[in-house]
Every structure is written in structure tokens, then in C-alpha cells.
Amino acid sequence: MIAPSRPRLRVKVSPATRVARALTYVITAAGCAAGLIAYPTLSETIPIHWNARGVEDGWGSPVSLLVIIALWLAIVAGIEVLSRKPHILNYPMDVTDANAPGLYRAAVDMLVWLNLELAILFASLVAQSYGFALSTITGFALAATFVTLIIGVARMMRADTAD
């Protein structure tokens, strides 16, 4: 079934998913604001890349930080919009009236939690550009995104067979 003909249902999310959505807003707003407020204090060269051990191995101008913040805002806003319109998403199976509620719920949950993890990831990257040692948080946030994607797709597959 193509997106325009899919049922448009109101997805009831769990309290945990609502909290994750709110935390995404708070982390994004606070992280972007802090990054922009402290921007004038940056030196001419800042770390913009770290290796797997968390050691700085790439540097750039402070403008790089503005690009990271703009990308952060765009990604969080885009995923937020998509999480509120599950009927337009691509699914790994046909969407029917019977499986739509479960598929939509699984997709919304996945997107909201993924958005939170990406907000944490970007917050840690911005903080690292200011010299904070947060490579462990960055690594956990990155790993969590993959786990969330795997669990989300598995939940969709299960929702499709739960007729």
C-alpha cells in the first residue's frame, strides 16, 4: 500500500517514549544554546574529529562547530516531524489496516528513541569541541543508535505477523 492510501492513525505512545521525546528537546535546546553562548571563547582551531579511543585526530575552525549545531538541529527536527507522521514512512512490509497500529507504534517508538540518542551524540560532540572528555558517552550513544534500529525493525516485523 502506498503512503497516501495508508490509514492515518493517532499513535498512542508510552510514557517512556513521551519522556524520551521531552529529553530530546531539553538536550537539544540546552546543548545548542551552550554551544552558541560559548562560541566566542573558542580558539582559532578546535577538535572536530576523534579516533575510536577518543583521541583528537582532526581539527578545524570554530565555524565547524556551527555546522555541527545546524546539522544537529536539522536532524532532530526532521526525525521529530517524521515520528509524528508514521503513515508516510517506508516499512519493510506492506501496511494494512490490520497491521498499521502495531507498525506505526513500533516506528514512532524507534524514531523517538533514535532522536534522543542522536541528541546525546551531538551534545557530546559539541562538548568535546570545547575540550570535555566525553568519548565514552559518544561511543555509547552511537552504539545505542544501532541497537535501536535493530530492535525497531524487529518490532515492526513482529507487529506485521501479530494478526
C-alpha positions in Angstrom: 0.0 0.0 0.0 1.4 3.4 -0.9 1.7 6.1 1.7 -1.4 8.3 0.6 -3.7 5.3 0.9 -2.4 4.1 4.3 -4.6 4.6 7.3 -3.8 7.8 9.2 -4.0 6.7 12.8 -3.2 8.5 16.0 -0.4 6.6 17.7 -0.6 6.3 21.4 3.0 6.3 22.8 4.1 5.0 26.1 5.0 7.3 29.0 8.7 6.3 28.5 8.5 7.4 24.8 7.0 10.7 25.9 9.8 11.2 28.3 12.4 10.4 25.6 10.8 13.0 23.3 10.9 15.6 26.1 14.5 14.8 26.9 15.4 15.2 23.2 14.0 18.7 23.3 15.8 19.6 26.5 19.2 18.2 25.5 19.0 19.8 22.0 17.9 23.2 23.3 20.4 23.2 26.1 23.3 21.8 24.1 22.8 24.1 21.1 22.4 27.2 23.4 25.5 26.3 25.4 27.5 25.7 22.2 26.4 29.0 20.8 26.9 31.0 24.0 30.4 29.7 24.5 31.3 30.1 20.8 33.2 33.4 21.2 35.6 31.7 23.6 36.8 29.2 21.1 40.4 29.3 19.8 41.2 29.5 16.1 41.5 25.8 15.8 39.2 23.3 17.6 39.0 19.5 17.6 36.3 18.2 15.3 37.2 14.5 15.0 38.3 11.8 17.4 39.5 8.3 16.8 37.9 5.2 18.4 39.9 5.8 21.6 38.6 9.3 21.9 41.9 11.0 21.0 41.6 14.1 18.9 42.8 13.5 15.3 41.1 16.2 13.3 40.9 19.9 13.8 39.0 22.7 12.1 37.9 26.3 12.5 35.1 27.2 15.0 32.8 27.5 12.0 32.8 23.7 12.0 31.0 23.8 15.3 28.3 26.0 13.8 27.9 23.4 11.1 27.6 20.6 13.6 25.0 22.6 15.6 23.0 23.3 12.4 23.2 19.7 11.4 22.1 18.6 14.9 19.0 20.9 14.7 18.1 19.8 11.2 18.3 16.1 12.1 16.4 16.3 15.4 13.7 18.5 13.7 13.4 16.1 10.7 13.1 13.0 12.8 10.6 14.7 15.1 8.4 15.5 12.1 8.7 12.0 10.7 7.8 10.5 14.1 4.5 12.4 14.0 3.6 11.1 10.5 4.2 7.4 10.6 1.9 6.8 7.6 4.4 8.3 5.3 7.4 6.2 6.3 8.9 3.3 4.4 8.2 0.0 6.0 9.9 -3.4 5.4 6.4 -4.9 4.6 3.0 -3.9 3.3 1.0 -1.7 5.6 -2.6 -2.9 6.0 -5.5 -1.8 8.2 -4.7 -4.8 10.4 -1.0 -4.2 11.0 -0.9 -0.4 10.8 -1.4 0.3 14.5 1.5 -2.0 15.5 3.8 -0.9 12.7 3.1 2.8 13.4 3.7 2.4 17.2 6.9 0.5 16.6 8.1 3.1 14.1 7.3 6.1 16.3 9.0 4.5 19.3 12.1 3.7 17.2 12.3 7.3 15.8 11.7 9.0 19.1 14.4 6.9 20.9 16.8 7.2 17.9 16.3 11.0 18.1 17.2 11.0 21.8 20.3 9.0 21.1 21.3 11.4 18.3 20.7 14.4 20.5 23.0 12.8 23.1 25.6 12.0 20.4 25.6 15.6 19.1 25.7 17.1 22.6 28.8 15.0 23.4 30.4 16.1 20.1 29.8 19.7 20.8 31.1 19.4 24.3 34.2 17.6 23.1 34.9 20.5 20.8 35.1 22.6 23.9 37.6 20.1 25.5 35.3 18.0 27.6 36.4 14.3 27.6 33.1 12.6 26.6 34.2 10.0 24.1 32.7 7.2 26.2 29.3 8.9 26.0 29.7 9.4 22.3 30.5 5.7 21.8 27.5 4.6 23.9 25.2 6.9 22.0 26.5 5.7 18.7 26.1 2.1 19.7 22.6 2.8 21.0 21.5 4.1 17.7 22.4 0.8 16.0 20.7 -1.2 18.8 17.6 1.0 18.5 17.4 0.4 14.7 17.7 -3.3 15.1 15.1 -3.5 17.8 12.8 -1.1 15.9 12.9 -3.2 12.8 12.4 -6.4 14.8 9.3 -4.9 16.5 7.9 -3.9 13.1 8.5 -7.5 11.8 6.7 -8.8 14.9 3.8 -6.3 14.5 3.4 -7.5 10.9 2.9 -11.1 12.0 0.7 -10.3 15.0 -2.6 -10.6 13.1 
